[in-house]
Amino acid sequence: MSQEKLSEDDLKQIIEKAKKFFKEEIVPSHINNTRKLTKLKQFNLNPFLDKYKASFLTGNDDPESIAKALIYPRVLGTSINTIFGDRLQKFCSEVLEGFASTTSGIDIEFIDKVDGGKKYCQIKAGPNTINKDDIETIKGHFAGVKNLARTNKLSIGFNDLVVGVLYGTPEDLSNHYKIINKEYPVIVGQEFWYRLTGEVDFYQKLTDAIGDVASEVDGSEMIEEVIKTLAKEIENTLKPRELKPVIEKNIAAEEKEKYDV
């Protein structure tokens, strides 16, 4: 049975809280993490592969190109994804505070706007953000809810315990999620936000709003500065070392050791 969607005020509040969360939590951390990338110790430099990646990216393997090949994936991939994942619980408590749950192991509770049932939901960031060990952890939390329900003589059905994935599509879900989905429904992306709010295009509105936050942030100059600084260290690191004196010294030491014996 379809339920009424959230009020326009409630929908607007979620969007405004999401924008505030990204401005205050994600953007500053992303900038700080990017500034740290001026030091080569932040990376595991592989002169063979990193030179190849630099050439593949820019057409040459000079130090600045290597710096770009190292920095771009970190800034645009690993760093921002890790930041968002680490702050997922805060996202739930601040952006989705109207759905807060007091049940152990459950992030939010809501009335499903599609089937009218009450859902006990664990929130995950994206379609590839859990590992094999998380499968049993998630199932363990849900088993605990079922045991609590039996103790309190509450009726919780198979479809009432769900995993909500904030972004992605069903086709994107990893095999770990697919294993969970055999026992507990995994609701992802547009469908999750639709069931939560009752507005079929809320997912698009929310991602567009976060895109507006991104349009206010221009990190291009900062990234160029980081690249140039890192490139100088790469240049010094990759300079051919004067090995001949070192080799001769080692040989002499070995010869001396033979005679001493």
MIZA-66257 format. One record per residue (C-alpha): x, y, z; residue number from 0; residue in three letters. Coordinates in nm, 3 decimals. Layout:
+---------+---------+---------+-----+-----+
|      px |      py |      pz |   i |  aa |
+---------+---------+---------+-----+-----+
|       X |       Y |       Z | NUM | ALA |
...
+---------+---------+---------+-----+-----+
% end
This chain:
+---------+---------+---------+-----+-----+
|      px |      py |      pz |   i |  aa |
+---------+---------+---------+-----+-----+
|   0.000 |   0.000 |   0.000 |   0 | MET |
|   0.153 |   0.329 |  -0.112 |   1 | SER |
|   0.203 |   0.593 |   0.157 |   2 | GLN |
|   0.201 |   0.971 |   0.135 |   3 | GLU |
|   0.540 |   1.119 |   0.064 |   4 | LYS |
|   0.721 |   1.341 |   0.309 |   5 | LEU |
|   0.613 |   1.703 |   0.319 |   6 | SER |
|   0.791 |   1.956 |   0.101 |   7 | GLU |
|   0.942 |   2.108 |   0.415 |   8 | ASP |
|   1.080 |   1.770 |   0.524 |   9 | ASP |
|   1.224 |   1.704 |   0.178 |  10 | LEU |
|   1.381 |   2.048 |   0.168 |  11 | LYS |
|   1.532 |   1.996 |   0.515 |  12 | GLN |
|   1.704 |   1.673 |   0.406 |  13 | ILE |
|   1.855 |   1.848 |   0.106 |  14 | ILE |
|   1.971 |   2.149 |   0.307 |  15 | GLU |
|   2.122 |   1.928 |   0.576 |  16 | LYS |
|   2.301 |   1.723 |   0.309 |  17 | ALA |
|   2.448 |   2.038 |   0.156 |  18 | LYS |
|   2.556 |   2.162 |   0.500 |  19 | LYS |
|   2.712 |   1.824 |   0.577 |  20 | PHE |
|   2.919 |   1.828 |   0.259 |  21 | PHE |
|   3.028 |   2.189 |   0.310 |  22 | LYS |
|   3.132 |   2.138 |   0.672 |  23 | GLU |
|   3.249 |   1.774 |   0.680 |  24 | GLU |
|   3.354 |   1.655 |   0.335 |  25 | ILE |
|   3.503 |   1.961 |   0.165 |  26 | VAL |
|   3.742 |   2.073 |   0.445 |  27 | PRO |
|   3.869 |   1.718 |   0.498 |  28 | SER |
|   3.916 |   1.670 |   0.124 |  29 | HIS |
|   4.119 |   1.990 |   0.103 |  30 | ILE |
|   4.334 |   1.896 |   0.405 |  31 | ASN |
|   4.402 |   1.549 |   0.266 |  32 | ASN |
|   4.497 |   1.696 |  -0.072 |  33 | THR |
|   4.747 |   1.937 |   0.084 |  34 | ARG |
|   4.923 |   1.642 |   0.250 |  35 | LYS |
|   5.010 |   1.491 |  -0.087 |  36 | LEU |
|   5.315 |   1.714 |  -0.135 |  37 | THR |
|   5.532 |   1.447 |   0.028 |  38 | LYS |
|   5.636 |   1.133 |  -0.155 |  39 | LEU |
|   5.601 |   0.932 |   0.167 |  40 | LYS |
|   5.224 |   0.952 |   0.112 |  41 | GLN |
|   5.269 |   0.718 |  -0.184 |  42 | PHE |
|   5.443 |   0.391 |  -0.260 |  43 | ASN |
|   5.646 |   0.509 |  -0.557 |  44 | LEU |
|   5.699 |   0.238 |  -0.818 |  45 | ASN |
|   5.936 |   0.383 |  -1.083 |  46 | PRO |
|   5.839 |   0.113 |  -1.330 |  47 | PHE |
|   5.460 |   0.138 |  -1.313 |  48 | LEU |
|   5.436 |   0.505 |  -1.220 |  49 | ASP |
|   5.645 |   0.609 |  -1.519 |  50 | LYS |
|   5.420 |   0.398 |  -1.737 |  51 | TYR |
|   5.106 |   0.551 |  -1.586 |  52 | LYS |
|   5.250 |   0.899 |  -1.632 |  53 | ALA |
|   5.320 |   0.833 |  -2.000 |  54 | SER |
|   4.976 |   0.680 |  -2.044 |  55 | PHE |
|   4.818 |   0.988 |  -1.884 |  56 | LEU |
|   5.021 |   1.272 |  -2.036 |  57 | THR |
|   5.244 |   1.128 |  -2.308 |  58 | GLY |
|   5.567 |   1.163 |  -2.110 |  59 | ASN |
|   5.722 |   1.046 |  -1.784 |  60 | ASP |
|   5.877 |   1.362 |  -1.648 |  61 | ASP |
|   5.846 |   1.423 |  -1.270 |  62 | PRO |
|   5.540 |   1.646 |  -1.304 |  63 | GLU |
|   5.359 |   1.382 |  -1.510 |  64 | SER |
|   5.444 |   1.118 |  -1.252 |  65 | ILE |
|   5.312 |   1.350 |  -0.981 |  66 | ALA |
|   4.985 |   1.386 |  -1.171 |  67 | LYS |
|   4.955 |   1.009 |  -1.213 |  68 | ALA |
|   4.998 |   0.969 |  -0.838 |  69 | LEU |
|   4.782 |   1.258 |  -0.721 |  70 | ILE |
|   4.478 |   1.246 |  -0.949 |  71 | TYR |
|   4.359 |   0.897 |  -0.844 |  72 | PRO |
|   4.412 |   0.981 |  -0.477 |  73 | ARG |
|   4.236 |   1.317 |  -0.487 |  74 | VAL |
|   3.946 |   1.213 |  -0.708 |  75 | LEU |
|   3.908 |   0.856 |  -0.589 |  76 | GLY |
|   4.053 |   0.704 |  -0.275 |  77 | THR |
|   4.059 |   1.016 |  -0.060 |  78 | SER |
|   3.707 |   1.145 |  -0.113 |  79 | ILE |
|   3.551 |   0.798 |  -0.097 |  80 | ASN |
|   3.729 |   0.722 |   0.229 |  81 | THR |
|   3.623 |   1.052 |   0.382 |  82 | ILE |
|   3.258 |   0.992 |   0.296 |  83 | PHE |
|   3.270 |   0.633 |   0.424 |  84 | GLY |
|   3.434 |   0.737 |   0.751 |  85 | ASP |
|   3.162 |   0.995 |   0.813 |  86 | ARG |
|   2.867 |   0.778 |   0.719 |  87 | LEU |
|   2.737 |   0.752 |   1.074 |  88 | GLN |
|   2.752 |   1.129 |   1.108 |  89 | LYS |
|   2.563 |   1.161 |   0.779 |  90 | PHE |
|   2.291 |   0.942 |   0.926 |  91 | CYS |
|   2.273 |   1.129 |   1.255 |  92 | SER |
|   2.273 |   1.475 |   1.098 |  93 | GLU |
|   2.110 |   1.446 |   0.756 |  94 | VAL |
|   1.871 |   1.162 |   0.841 |  95 | LEU |
|   1.816 |   1.257 |   1.204 |  96 | GLU |
|   1.439 |   1.247 |   1.157 |  97 | GLY |
|   1.466 |   0.870 |   1.105 |  98 | PHE |
|   1.708 |   0.798 |   1.392 |  99 | ALA |
|   1.682 |   0.453 |   1.548 | 100 | SER |
|   1.729 |   0.354 |   1.912 | 101 | THR |
|   1.760 |  -0.012 |   1.819 | 102 | THR |
|   2.112 |  -0.153 |   1.853 | 103 | SER |
|   2.273 |  -0.226 |   1.515 | 104 | GLY |
|   2.016 |  -0.022 |   1.322 | 105 | ILE |
|   2.096 |   0.317 |   1.170 | 106 | ASP |
|   1.750 |   0.445 |   1.079 | 107 | ILE |
|   1.384 |   0.341 |   1.098 | 108 | GLU |
|   1.123 |   0.459 |   0.851 | 109 | PHE |
|   0.782 |   0.384 |   0.707 | 110 | ILE |
|   0.834 |   0.253 |   0.356 | 111 | ASP |
|   0.649 |   0.490 |   0.121 | 112 | LYS |
|   0.595 |   0.205 |  -0.126 | 113 | VAL |
|   0.466 |  -0.088 |   0.081 | 114 | ASP |
|   0.371 |   0.092 |   0.404 | 115 | GLY |
|   0.582 |  -0.133 |   0.625 | 116 | GLY |
|   0.814 |  -0.016 |   0.900 | 117 | LYS |
|   1.177 |  -0.073 |   0.798 | 118 | LYS |
|   1.474 |  -0.127 |   1.027 | 119 | TYR |
|   1.764 |  -0.017 |   0.811 | 120 | CYS |
|   2.140 |  -0.038 |   0.814 | 121 | GLN |
|   2.292 |   0.234 |   0.595 | 122 | ILE |
|   2.591 |   0.176 |   0.367 | 123 | LYS |
|   2.758 |   0.433 |   0.145 | 124 | ALA |
|   2.787 |   0.271 |  -0.197 | 125 | GLY |
|   2.756 |  -0.050 |  -0.399 | 126 | PRO |
|   3.118 |  -0.157 |  -0.337 | 127 | ASN |
|   3.179 |  -0.034 |   0.016 | 128 | THR |
|   3.152 |  -0.356 |   0.218 | 129 | ILE |
|   3.385 |  -0.653 |   0.240 | 130 | ASN |
|   3.338 |  -1.022 |   0.312 | 131 | LYS |
|   3.356 |  -0.978 |   0.689 | 132 | ASP |
|   3.079 |  -0.716 |   0.678 | 133 | ASP |
|   2.832 |  -0.979 |   0.555 | 134 | ILE |
|   2.827 |  -1.164 |   0.888 | 135 | GLU |
|   2.835 |  -0.837 |   1.083 | 136 | THR |
|   2.523 |  -0.713 |   0.905 | 137 | ILE |
|   2.345 |  -1.046 |   0.945 | 138 | LYS |
|   2.445 |  -1.049 |   1.313 | 139 | GLY |
|   2.288 |  -0.709 |   1.372 | 140 | HIS |
|   1.967 |  -0.818 |   1.204 | 141 | PHE |
|   1.959 |  -1.144 |   1.400 | 142 | ALA |
|   1.987 |  -0.939 |   1.718 | 143 | GLY |
|   1.688 |  -0.727 |   1.613 | 144 | VAL |
|   1.484 |  -1.040 |   1.543 | 145 | LYS |
|   1.571 |  -1.185 |   1.885 | 146 | ASN |
|   1.478 |  -0.857 |   2.053 | 147 | LEU |
|   1.150 |  -0.853 |   1.863 | 148 | ALA |
|   1.066 |  -1.206 |   1.981 | 149 | ARG |
|   1.146 |  -1.111 |   2.340 | 150 | THR |
|   0.919 |  -0.807 |   2.316 | 151 | ASN |
|   0.656 |  -0.998 |   2.115 | 152 | LYS |
|   0.689 |  -0.769 |   1.816 | 153 | LEU |
|   0.625 |  -0.884 |   1.461 | 154 | SER |
|   0.916 |  -0.816 |   1.224 | 155 | ILE |
|   0.895 |  -0.975 |   0.883 | 156 | GLY |
|   1.159 |  -1.072 |   0.626 | 157 | PHE |
|   1.116 |  -0.747 |   0.431 | 158 | ASN |
|   1.131 |  -0.525 |   0.739 | 159 | ASP |
|   1.507 |  -0.563 |   0.792 | 160 | LEU |
|   1.684 |  -0.390 |   0.503 | 161 | VAL |
|   2.019 |  -0.255 |   0.393 | 162 | VAL |
|   1.995 |   0.092 |   0.242 | 163 | GLY |
|   2.273 |   0.190 |   0.001 | 164 | VAL |
|   2.291 |   0.567 |  -0.052 | 165 | LEU |
|   2.407 |   0.565 |  -0.414 | 166 | TYR |
|   2.443 |   0.335 |  -0.713 | 167 | GLY |
|   2.213 |   0.097 |  -0.898 | 168 | THR |
|   2.119 |  -0.269 |  -0.842 | 169 | PRO |
|   2.350 |  -0.364 |  -1.129 | 170 | GLU |
|   2.642 |  -0.199 |  -0.945 | 171 | ASP |
|   2.604 |  -0.404 |  -0.626 | 172 | LEU |
|   2.902 |  -0.620 |  -0.533 | 173 | SER |
|   2.872 |  -0.992 |  -0.472 | 174 | ASN |
|   2.888 |  -0.923 |  -0.097 | 175 | HIS |
|   2.561 |  -0.730 |  -0.117 | 176 | TYR |
|   2.409 |  -0.997 |  -0.339 | 177 | LYS |
|   2.477 |  -1.257 |  -0.071 | 178 | ILE |
|   2.302 |  -1.040 |   0.188 | 179 | ILE |
|   2.014 |  -0.978 |  -0.053 | 180 | ASN |
|   1.933 |  -1.351 |  -0.052 | 181 | LYS |
|   1.831 |  -1.313 |   0.312 | 182 | GLU |
|   1.763 |  -0.942 |   0.363 | 183 | TYR |
|   1.655 |  -0.689 |   0.098 | 184 | PRO |
|   1.924 |  -0.450 |  -0.024 | 185 | VAL |
|   1.772 |  -0.124 |  -0.148 | 186 | ILE |
|   2.006 |   0.097 |  -0.348 | 187 | VAL |
|   2.020 |   0.450 |  -0.488 | 188 | GLY |
|   1.703 |   0.590 |  -0.639 | 189 | GLN |
|   1.482 |   0.316 |  -0.497 | 190 | GLU |
|   1.615 |   0.366 |  -0.145 | 191 | PHE |
|   1.547 |   0.739 |  -0.149 | 192 | TRP |
|   1.205 |   0.683 |  -0.305 | 193 | TYR |
|   1.104 |   0.438 |  -0.034 | 194 | ARG |
|   1.239 |   0.674 |   0.233 | 195 | LEU |
|   1.076 |   0.995 |   0.107 | 196 | THR |
|   0.796 |   0.896 |  -0.133 | 197 | GLY |
|   0.938 |   1.126 |  -0.402 | 198 | GLU |
|   1.046 |   0.927 |  -0.705 | 199 | VAL |
|   1.310 |   1.175 |  -0.824 | 200 | ASP |
|   1.443 |   1.275 |  -0.481 | 201 | PHE |
|   1.772 |   1.092 |  -0.546 | 202 | TYR |
|   1.834 |   1.314 |  -0.848 | 203 | GLN |
|   1.740 |   1.628 |  -0.656 | 204 | LYS |
|   1.972 |   1.534 |  -0.372 | 205 | LEU |
|   2.272 |   1.459 |  -0.593 | 206 | THR |
|   2.209 |   1.779 |  -0.790 | 207 | ASP |
|   2.208 |   1.976 |  -0.463 | 208 | ALA |
|   2.540 |   1.824 |  -0.361 | 209 | ILE |
|   2.668 |   1.909 |  -0.708 | 210 | GLY |
|   2.581 |   2.271 |  -0.630 | 211 | ASP |
|   2.813 |   2.253 |  -0.330 | 212 | VAL |
|   3.089 |   2.118 |  -0.551 | 213 | ALA |
|   3.045 |   2.406 |  -0.795 | 214 | SER |
|   3.139 |   2.644 |  -0.512 | 215 | GLU |
|   3.473 |   2.467 |  -0.462 | 216 | VAL |
|   3.758 |   2.512 |  -0.707 | 217 | ASP |
|   4.061 |   2.312 |  -0.606 | 218 | GLY |
|   4.244 |   2.340 |  -0.938 | 219 | SER |
|   4.509 |   2.591 |  -0.824 | 220 | GLU |
|   4.574 |   2.402 |  -0.502 | 221 | MET |
|   4.612 |   2.072 |  -0.690 | 222 | ILE |
|   4.858 |   2.234 |  -0.933 | 223 | GLU |
|   5.066 |   2.360 |  -0.640 | 224 | GLU |
|   5.066 |   2.015 |  -0.481 | 225 | VAL |
|   5.168 |   1.854 |  -0.810 | 226 | ILE |
|   5.462 |   2.094 |  -0.859 | 227 | LYS |
|   5.585 |   2.042 |  -0.503 | 228 | THR |
|   5.562 |   1.665 |  -0.529 | 229 | LEU |
|   5.730 |   1.672 |  -0.870 | 230 | ALA |
|   6.042 |   1.834 |  -0.718 | 231 | LYS |
|   6.073 |   1.552 |  -0.465 | 232 | GLU |
|   6.017 |   1.292 |  -0.736 | 233 | ILE |
|   6.290 |   1.450 |  -0.947 | 234 | GLU |
|   6.538 |   1.429 |  -0.661 | 235 | ASN |
|   6.436 |   1.074 |  -0.576 | 236 | THR |
|   6.473 |   0.945 |  -0.931 | 237 | LEU |
|   6.812 |   1.106 |  -0.996 | 238 | LYS |
|   7.077 |   0.843 |  -1.072 | 239 | PRO |
|   7.284 |   0.784 |  -0.760 | 240 | ARG |
|   7.663 |   0.778 |  -0.771 | 241 | GLU |
|   7.705 |   0.408 |  -0.696 | 242 | LEU |
|   8.066 |   0.347 |  -0.805 | 243 | LYS |
|   8.235 |   0.466 |  -0.481 | 244 | PRO |
|   7.980 |   0.273 |  -0.276 | 245 | VAL |
|   8.037 |  -0.045 |  -0.477 | 246 | ILE |
|   8.415 |  -0.012 |  -0.455 | 247 | GLU |
|   8.389 |   0.042 |  -0.080 | 248 | LYS |
|   8.175 |  -0.268 |  -0.037 | 249 | ASN |
|   8.412 |  -0.479 |  -0.248 | 250 | ILE |
|   8.710 |  -0.361 |  -0.045 | 251 | ALA |
|   8.531 |  -0.452 |   0.276 | 252 | ALA |
|   8.450 |  -0.797 |   0.143 | 253 | GLU |
|   8.812 |  -0.856 |   0.035 | 254 | GLU |
|   8.939 |  -0.743 |   0.376 | 255 | LYS |
|   8.699 |  -0.982 |   0.547 | 256 | GLU |
|   8.835 |  -1.272 |   0.338 | 257 | LYS |
|   9.194 |  -1.198 |   0.436 | 258 | TYR |
|   9.104 |  -1.142 |   0.801 | 259 | ASP |
|   8.954 |  -1.488 |   0.809 | 260 | VAL |
+---------+---------+---------+-----+-----+
% end
